[in-house]
Amino acid sequence: MPHSPSSAQRGRVRLARGASPWLLPTVAAAAVSLTRARRSGRWAAVAVPTTALAAGMLWFFRDPEREIAHGRVISPADGVVQSIMPWKDGRTRVAIFMSPLNVHVNRAPLAGTVTSVEHIPGGFVPAFNKESENNERVVWHFDTELGDIEMVQIAGAVARRIVPYVTQGTKVEQGERIGLIRFGSRVDVYLPEGIEPAVEVGQTTQAGVTRLDRG
C-alpha cells in the first residue's frame, strides 16, 4: 500500500535530492553578497539578483510530501498533459510537460520492481517540441501487476541532467520518489493495452495524486 504521510508531514516541504550542484553555489553567492552589502553599496546591487536567484532555486527544487492517490496508474509528474497518443502495440502514451515552475521530482506510477533504467544521450530542444523525443532521456521499465510499464523522463532545453534515485532491481511503492529532472522537461507514461486514460490534453497533473487510468 502507498505510504500516507501524516498531517504534519504533508505540511512539510523538503529539498529534492540531486539539487545541490545548482543550489549550493547560488545560496553561497547570495550569502556572501548579503554579508558584504552591509559594508558596501556596490555589493547591495549584487545582493538583489543573487538573493532572488537563490530564492528561485529553493522554489524550483522543492519536494513536498503528498497524499498518494488510489488507482492502477497515477501520474509520475507535476505538469500539463501535452498529448495522448495510441501506440502501434496497443498501448497509449500520455505525455506530461513540466514547466520550470513545477515540482521536478518524479514518482513511480505503479508499485512494482524496476527492471531497467537506461540512460540515452541526446539533444536538448525544448520539451514541448516534437523533436524532444530525441533529447537526452532515461527509459524506465517496471514489472507490475499490470505487466511491464514503461516510463520515460525527457530532458528539455534547460534541463541538462536526469537524476535517478533508484536502480534496477529495486522494489518501489506506488507514488514513491524515483528521480529528478532539473528544470523544465517531459515525462511519458505508456498505459497498457485495454487501459483507458482518465486525463485529457491540457489537464494539470500532480505526481502521486492524479489518476491516469479510467477505473
C-alpha positions as CSV (number, residue, x, y, z in Angstrom):
1,M,0.0,0.0,0.0
2,P,1.2,3.6,-0.7
3,H,2.7,5.4,2.2
4,S,0.3,8.1,3.5
5,P,2.1,11.0,5.2
6,S,0.7,12.4,8.5
7,S,-0.9,15.9,8.5
8,A,2.4,17.3,9.9
9,Q,4.4,15.6,7.2
10,R,2.0,16.9,4.4
11,G,2.7,20.4,5.6
12,R,6.5,19.9,5.3
13,V,8.4,20.8,2.1
14,R,11.9,19.4,1.7
15,L,14.5,19.9,-1.0
16,A,14.9,17.5,-3.8
17,R,17.8,15.1,-3.8
18,G,20.2,16.0,-6.6
19,A,19.6,19.7,-6.3
20,S,22.9,20.6,-4.5
21,P,25.1,21.2,-7.6
22,W,22.8,24.0,-8.6
23,L,21.5,25.1,-5.2
24,L,24.6,25.3,-3.1
25,P,26.6,27.8,-5.3
26,T,23.6,30.2,-5.7
27,V,22.9,30.1,-1.9
28,A,26.5,30.7,-1.1
29,A,26.8,33.6,-3.6
30,A,23.7,35.1,-2.0
31,A,25.0,34.8,1.5
32,V,28.4,36.4,0.6
33,S,26.8,39.3,-1.3
34,L,24.3,40.0,1.5
35,T,27.1,40.0,4.1
36,R,29.2,42.4,2.0
37,A,26.2,44.6,1.2
38,R,26.2,45.8,4.8
39,R,29.6,47.4,4.2
40,S,29.3,48.5,0.5
41,G,26.6,49.9,-1.7
42,R,28.1,48.2,-4.7
43,W,27.6,44.8,-3.1
44,A,24.0,45.8,-2.4
45,A,23.4,45.9,-6.2
46,V,24.8,42.4,-6.5
47,A,22.9,41.1,-3.5
48,V,19.5,41.7,-5.0
49,P,19.8,39.4,-8.1
50,T,21.8,36.7,-6.3
51,T,19.3,36.5,-3.5
52,A,16.4,36.4,-6.0
53,L,18.2,33.6,-7.9
54,A,18.8,31.6,-4.6
55,A,15.1,32.0,-3.7
56,G,14.2,30.8,-7.2
57,M,16.4,27.8,-6.8
58,L,14.8,26.9,-3.5
59,W,11.4,27.1,-5.1
60,F,12.4,25.1,-8.2
61,F,13.8,22.3,-6.1
62,R,11.0,22.0,-3.5
63,D,9.9,18.5,-2.8
64,P,6.5,18.5,-0.9
65,E,5.0,15.5,0.8
66,R,2.0,14.1,-1.0
67,E,-1.1,12.1,0.0
68,I,-0.8,9.3,-2.6
69,A,-3.9,8.6,-4.6
70,H,-5.6,5.2,-5.2
71,G,-5.6,3.9,-8.8
72,R,-4.0,1.5,-11.1
73,V,-1.8,4.1,-12.7
74,I,-1.0,7.5,-11.2
75,S,0.8,10.5,-12.6
76,P,4.6,10.4,-12.2
77,A,5.0,14.1,-12.7
78,D,3.6,17.5,-12.0
79,G,2.7,19.4,-15.2
80,V,0.2,19.6,-18.0
81,V,-0.9,16.7,-20.3
82,Q,0.7,17.6,-23.6
83,S,-0.6,14.7,-25.7
84,I,-2.4,11.4,-25.5
85,M,-1.3,9.1,-28.4
86,P,-2.4,5.5,-29.2
87,W,0.7,3.4,-29.9
88,K,1.1,0.6,-32.6
89,D,1.4,-2.1,-29.9
90,G,-1.9,-1.2,-28.3
91,R,-0.5,0.9,-25.5
92,T,-1.4,4.6,-25.0
93,R,1.3,7.2,-24.4
94,V,0.4,10.0,-22.0
95,A,3.0,12.8,-22.3
96,I,3.2,15.3,-19.4
97,F,5.0,18.6,-19.9
98,M,6.8,20.0,-16.8
99,S,7.5,23.8,-16.8
100,P,10.3,25.3,-14.7
101,L,7.6,26.3,-12.1
102,N,6.5,22.7,-11.5
103,V,7.9,20.3,-8.8
104,H,10.7,18.4,-10.6
105,V,10.7,15.2,-8.5
106,N,9.1,12.2,-10.3
107,R,7.3,9.4,-8.7
108,A,6.5,5.7,-9.5
109,P,3.3,5.4,-11.4
110,L,2.7,1.9,-10.0
111,A,4.1,-0.4,-7.4
112,G,6.5,-3.0,-8.7
113,T,10.1,-3.8,-9.4
114,V,12.4,-1.7,-11.5
115,T,13.5,-4.0,-14.3
116,S,15.7,-1.5,-16.2
117,V,16.9,2.1,-16.0
118,E,18.5,3.1,-19.3
119,H,20.2,6.5,-19.9
120,I,20.1,7.5,-23.6
121,P,22.2,10.5,-24.7
122,G,20.6,13.1,-27.0
123,G,19.9,16.7,-27.7
124,F,18.3,19.5,-25.6
125,V,15.5,21.1,-27.7
126,P,12.5,22.4,-25.7
127,A,10.5,19.6,-24.1
128,F,7.2,20.8,-25.8
129,N,8.8,20.4,-29.2
130,K,8.1,17.2,-31.1
131,E,11.8,16.7,-31.8
132,S,12.3,16.5,-28.0
133,E,11.8,12.7,-28.4
134,N,15.5,12.7,-29.5
135,N,16.6,14.5,-26.3
136,E,18.6,13.1,-23.5
137,R,16.3,10.7,-21.7
138,V,16.0,7.9,-19.1
139,V,13.8,5.0,-20.0
140,W,12.3,3.1,-17.1
141,H,10.6,-0.3,-17.1
142,F,8.6,-1.6,-14.1
143,D,7.3,-5.1,-13.5
144,T,3.9,-4.6,-12.0
145,E,0.5,-6.3,-11.5
146,L,-0.4,-4.9,-15.0
147,G,2.7,-6.3,-16.6
148,D,5.6,-4.2,-18.0
149,I,5.1,-0.5,-17.6
150,E,7.3,1.9,-19.5
151,M,8.0,5.5,-18.3
152,V,10.4,8.0,-20.0
153,Q,12.0,11.0,-18.4
154,I,13.0,13.5,-21.2
155,A,15.3,16.4,-20.6
156,G,14.4,19.9,-22.0
157,A,16.3,22.8,-23.3
158,V,17.4,23.9,-19.8
159,A,17.4,20.5,-18.0
160,R,20.8,19.0,-18.6
161,R,20.7,16.2,-16.1
162,I,18.3,13.5,-15.1
163,V,19.0,12.0,-11.7
164,P,17.5,8.5,-11.0
165,Y,17.0,7.8,-7.3
166,V,16.7,4.0,-7.6
167,T,18.4,1.3,-9.6
168,Q,17.5,-1.8,-11.5
169,G,16.1,-4.5,-9.1
170,T,14.6,-2.0,-6.6
171,K,11.1,-2.6,-5.4
172,V,9.1,0.6,-5.3
173,E,5.7,1.6,-3.9
174,Q,3.2,3.5,-6.0
175,G,4.0,7.2,-5.6
176,E,7.5,6.7,-4.3
177,R,10.1,9.2,-5.4
178,I,12.2,7.7,-8.1
179,G,14.1,10.5,-9.8
180,L,14.6,14.2,-10.6
181,I,14.7,16.2,-13.8
182,R,16.3,19.6,-13.3
183,F,14.1,22.4,-14.6
184,G,11.5,22.1,-17.4
185,S,11.1,18.7,-19.0
186,R,8.7,16.0,-20.1
187,V,7.6,12.6,-18.7
188,D,5.9,10.0,-20.8
189,V,3.9,7.0,-19.4
190,Y,2.7,4.2,-21.6
191,L,-0.6,2.8,-20.4
192,P,-1.0,-1.0,-21.2
193,E,-3.5,-2.2,-23.8
194,G,-7.0,-2.1,-22.5
195,I,-6.3,0.8,-20.0
196,E,-8.2,3.9,-21.0
197,P,-6.7,7.3,-19.9
198,A,-8.7,9.3,-17.4
199,V,-7.0,12.6,-18.3
200,E,-7.3,15.0,-21.2
201,V,-4.9,17.1,-23.2
202,G,-4.4,20.4,-21.3
203,Q,-5.2,18.9,-17.9
204,T,-3.0,19.7,-15.0
205,T,-1.5,16.7,-13.1
206,Q,0.2,16.2,-9.8
207,A,2.7,13.5,-9.2
208,G,1.3,10.8,-6.9
209,V,-2.1,12.4,-6.9
210,T,-3.7,12.5,-10.3
211,R,-5.0,9.2,-11.6
212,L,-4.1,8.4,-15.2
213,D,-6.3,5.4,-15.8
214,R,-10.1,5.2,-16.0
215,G,-11.4,2.8,-13.4
